[in-house]
Amino acid sequence: MESYKHLRAKLLKNKEFRDAYDALEPEFALAAAIIERRIKKGLTQAALAKRMKTKQSAIARLESGNYNPTLLFLDKAAKALGARVKISFS
């Protein structure tokens, strides 16, 4: 069985795959930042959901990248994690 890193490196050699992968980078970065902050705070998905007054499944979808959150939802998540949303166009 191939490791994830090896498979990813192999797939990224394909331009079409690489372009699609790069287009999803902001979603991956957002999910990773939320997961990292939640774990650093010692929170489960259920605990974060409770702070946000939402369901654990909504947090799971957010962290998996299978959800297109509103800015309001992201702001609620940030506040529940002791952070803030910052939008930058560069």
C-alpha positions as CSV (number, residue, x, y, z in Angstrom):
1,M,0.0,0.0,0.0
2,E,1.3,3.5,-0.9
3,S,1.8,6.1,1.7
4,Y,-0.3,9.3,1.4
5,K,2.8,11.4,0.8
6,H,4.0,9.1,-1.9
7,L,0.6,8.9,-3.6
8,R,0.1,12.7,-3.4
9,A,3.6,13.4,-4.9
10,K,2.8,11.0,-7.7
11,L,-0.6,12.6,-8.4
12,L,0.7,16.1,-8.2
13,K,2.9,15.4,-11.3
14,N,-0.3,15.5,-13.3
15,K,-1.0,19.1,-14.2
16,E,-4.8,18.7,-14.2
17,F,-4.8,17.1,-10.8
18,R,-2.3,19.7,-9.5
19,D,-4.5,22.6,-10.7
20,A,-7.5,21.1,-9.0
21,Y,-5.5,20.5,-5.8
22,D,-4.2,24.0,-5.8
23,A,-7.7,25.4,-6.3
24,L,-8.8,23.7,-3.1
25,E,-5.8,25.0,-1.0
26,P,-7.8,27.7,0.8
27,E,-10.4,25.1,2.0
28,F,-7.6,22.8,3.1
29,A,-5.9,25.6,5.0
30,L,-9.1,26.7,6.7
31,A,-10.0,23.2,7.8
32,A,-6.4,22.6,9.1
33,A,-6.4,25.9,11.0
34,I,-9.7,25.1,12.7
35,I,-8.7,21.5,13.6
36,E,-5.3,22.7,14.9
37,R,-6.9,25.4,17.1
38,R,-9.6,23.1,18.4
39,I,-7.1,20.5,19.4
40,K,-4.8,23.1,20.9
41,K,-7.8,24.2,23.0
42,G,-8.4,20.6,24.1
43,L,-11.9,20.6,22.5
44,T,-13.8,17.8,20.8
45,Q,-16.0,18.5,17.8
46,A,-19.0,18.1,20.2
47,A,-17.6,20.6,22.7
48,L,-16.9,23.2,20.0
49,A,-20.4,22.6,18.6
50,K,-21.9,23.2,22.0
51,R,-20.0,26.5,22.3
52,M,-21.3,27.5,18.9
53,K,-24.9,26.3,19.6
54,T,-24.8,24.0,16.6
55,K,-24.4,20.2,16.0
56,Q,-21.2,18.2,16.0
57,S,-22.0,17.0,12.5
58,A,-21.7,20.7,11.3
59,I,-18.2,20.8,12.8
60,A,-17.3,17.5,11.2
61,R,-18.5,18.8,7.8
62,L,-16.5,22.1,8.3
63,E,-13.3,20.2,9.2
64,S,-13.7,17.7,6.4
65,G,-14.0,20.5,3.8
66,N,-17.4,19.1,2.7
67,Y,-19.1,22.3,3.8
68,N,-19.1,25.8,2.4
69,P,-19.6,27.9,5.6
70,T,-21.0,31.4,5.7
71,L,-18.8,34.2,7.1
72,L,-21.2,34.3,10.1
73,F,-20.6,30.6,10.8
74,L,-16.8,31.1,10.6
75,D,-17.0,34.1,12.9
76,K,-19.0,32.0,15.4
77,A,-16.3,29.2,15.2
78,A,-13.5,31.7,15.6
79,K,-15.1,33.3,18.7
80,A,-15.7,29.8,20.2
81,L,-12.0,29.1,19.7
82,G,-10.8,32.4,21.1
83,A,-9.8,33.7,17.7
84,R,-11.0,36.0,15.0
85,V,-11.6,35.9,11.3
86,K,-9.3,37.9,9.2
87,I,-9.8,38.3,5.5
88,S,-6.9,39.3,3.3
89,F,-6.7,39.8,-0.5
90,S,-3.1,39.6,-1.6
